[in-house]
């Protein structure tokens, strides 16, 4: 009996406030869609980055890493010499 009464009260509230019910449903739908879209965008970008790294090859990746480190170290040493 209590469940029936609760459902009846909920339906009555929905009928009395249709705009509130519609906007609430719309907000939930938009929120769920946004979460799903962000998850898919994250998966897609992760796959694209992995493909890019795989196409570069391990040697090229390590060479560019060492070049970057050496470049930044040389800049630091030049700045230290100028001071």
C-alpha angles and dihedrals in degrees: 000000000000093000091052091051092049092050091047091051092048093050091048090053090050091052093048094049107034094155092053091047092048095047091047091052090046091051092051092048093049092047094051091046091051093051092049091047093050092049091052093046089052092050092047095049091046091053091048092051092048091051091049093050092046092051091051093057128223096273095054092048093052092045092052090047092053091045090052093049093046092048093052092046092052090051090052092050092048090051090049092051092050092052 
